[in-house]
Amino acid sequence: MLDRQVVKEFLQEELEGIEVPKDISFDDLVETFSKYTEDDYYEWLKDNFKSFFEHWNPHWDWIRERVEHYSKE
């Protein structure tokens, strides 16, 4: 779940100079954009899971290499 305060600050910054219609509550806009983004994020996670774990047939040597690589950062 996204931090709504972070999303709110992000939208305030990104929408600078863009007038939000008066009939759209900014809080509702923040919530709707957050949910929209979370839906997309979940699909992205599922796709990456399938790729990383080779569609439920993990190549553990490759995963070990990735763990080692990212552990050094």
C-alpha atoms as a printed R data frame, in Angstrom:
   type eleno elety resid chain resno       x       y       z
1  ATOM     1    CA   MET     A     1   0.000   0.000   0.000
2  ATOM     2    CA   LEU     A     2   1.307   3.407  -0.940
3  ATOM     3    CA   ASP     A     3   1.792   6.091   1.659
4  ATOM     4    CA   ARG     A     4  -1.047   8.503   0.910
5  ATOM     5    CA   GLN     A     5   0.874  11.483   2.280
6  ATOM     6    CA   VAL     A     6   3.746  10.769  -0.100
7  ATOM     7    CA   VAL     A     7   1.299  10.432  -2.999
8  ATOM     8    CA   LYS     A     8  -0.390  13.683  -1.986
9  ATOM     9    CA   GLU     A     9   2.924  15.546  -1.943
10 ATOM    10    CA   PHE     A    10   3.902  13.981  -5.260
11 ATOM    11    CA   LEU     A    11   0.646  15.035  -6.907
12 ATOM    12    CA   GLN     A    12   0.856  18.545  -5.486
13 ATOM    13    CA   GLU     A    13   4.299  18.893  -7.007
14 ATOM    14    CA   GLU     A    14   3.514  17.248 -10.354
15 ATOM    15    CA   LEU     A    15   0.211  19.060 -10.825
16 ATOM    16    CA   GLU     A    16   1.716  22.470 -10.172
17 ATOM    17    CA   GLY     A    17   0.275  24.788 -12.777
18 ATOM    18    CA   ILE     A    18  -2.585  22.391 -13.611
19 ATOM    19    CA   GLU     A    19  -5.978  23.360 -12.249
20 ATOM    20    CA   VAL     A    20  -7.902  20.448 -10.748
21 ATOM    21    CA   PRO     A    21 -11.636  20.889 -11.415
22 ATOM    22    CA   LYS     A    22 -13.560  22.138  -8.387
23 ATOM    23    CA   ASP     A    23 -15.895  19.137  -8.439
24 ATOM    24    CA   ILE     A    24 -12.955  16.757  -7.809
25 ATOM    25    CA   SER     A    25 -11.795  16.676  -4.210
26 ATOM    26    CA   PHE     A    26  -8.011  16.624  -3.987
27 ATOM    27    CA   ASP     A    27  -8.235  13.953  -1.267
28 ATOM    28    CA   ASP     A    28 -10.410  11.830  -3.583
29 ATOM    29    CA   LEU     A    29  -7.918  12.397  -6.381
30 ATOM    30    CA   VAL     A    30  -5.071  11.242  -4.121
31 ATOM    31    CA   GLU     A    31  -6.997   8.115  -3.098
32 ATOM    32    CA   THR     A    32  -8.040   7.277  -6.656
33 ATOM    33    CA   PHE     A    33  -4.551   7.784  -8.067
34 ATOM    34    CA   SER     A    34  -3.114   5.679  -5.219
35 ATOM    35    CA   LYS     A    35  -5.493   2.801  -5.924
36 ATOM    36    CA   TYR     A    36  -4.847   3.064  -9.657
37 ATOM    37    CA   THR     A    37  -1.104   2.899  -9.037
38 ATOM    38    CA   GLU     A    38  -1.420   0.033  -6.544
39 ATOM    39    CA   ASP     A    39  -3.399  -2.030  -9.064
40 ATOM    40    CA   ASP     A    40  -0.678  -1.524 -11.662
41 ATOM    41    CA   TYR     A    41   2.050  -2.185  -9.096
42 ATOM    42    CA   TYR     A    42   0.496  -5.501  -8.103
43 ATOM    43    CA   GLU     A    43   0.379  -6.648 -11.741
44 ATOM    44    CA   TRP     A    44   3.994  -5.562 -12.170
45 ATOM    45    CA   LEU     A    45   4.991  -7.597  -9.092
46 ATOM    46    CA   LYS     A    46   3.229 -10.690 -10.428
47 ATOM    47    CA   ASP     A    47   4.962 -10.361 -13.800
48 ATOM    48    CA   ASN     A    48   8.345  -9.923 -12.175
49 ATOM    49    CA   PHE     A    49   7.740 -12.876  -9.879
50 ATOM    50    CA   LYS     A    50   7.052 -15.112 -12.867
51 ATOM    51    CA   SER     A    51  10.173 -13.894 -14.617
52 ATOM    52    CA   PHE     A    52  12.465 -14.060 -11.582
53 ATOM    53    CA   PHE     A    53  11.298 -17.554 -10.596
54 ATOM    54    CA   GLU     A    54  11.043 -18.793 -14.195
55 ATOM    55    CA   HIS     A    55   7.325 -19.483 -14.028
56 ATOM    56    CA   TRP     A    56   7.549 -21.547 -10.829
57 ATOM    57    CA   ASN     A    57  10.620 -23.444 -11.978
58 ATOM    58    CA   PRO     A    58  13.398 -21.460 -10.253
59 ATOM    59    CA   HIS     A    59  16.947 -21.535 -11.513
60 ATOM    60    CA   TRP     A    60  18.594 -21.331  -8.098
61 ATOM    61    CA   ASP     A    61  22.147 -20.791  -9.338
62 ATOM    62    CA   TRP     A    62  21.018 -17.691 -11.230
63 ATOM    63    CA   ILE     A    63  19.089 -16.510  -8.154
64 ATOM    64    CA   ARG     A    64  22.187 -16.989  -5.991
65 ATOM    65    CA   GLU     A    65  24.120 -14.809  -8.436
66 ATOM    66    CA   ARG     A    66  21.435 -12.105  -8.215
67 ATOM    67    CA   VAL     A    67  21.458 -12.279  -4.405
68 ATOM    68    CA   GLU     A    68  25.229 -11.929  -4.391
69 ATOM    69    CA   HIS     A    69  25.106  -9.068  -6.886
70 ATOM    70    CA   TYR     A    70  22.504  -7.056  -4.971
71 ATOM    71    CA   SER     A    71  24.054  -7.824  -1.583
72 ATOM    72    CA   LYS     A    72  27.203  -5.974  -2.685
73 ATOM    73    CA   GLU     A    73  25.351  -2.722  -3.451
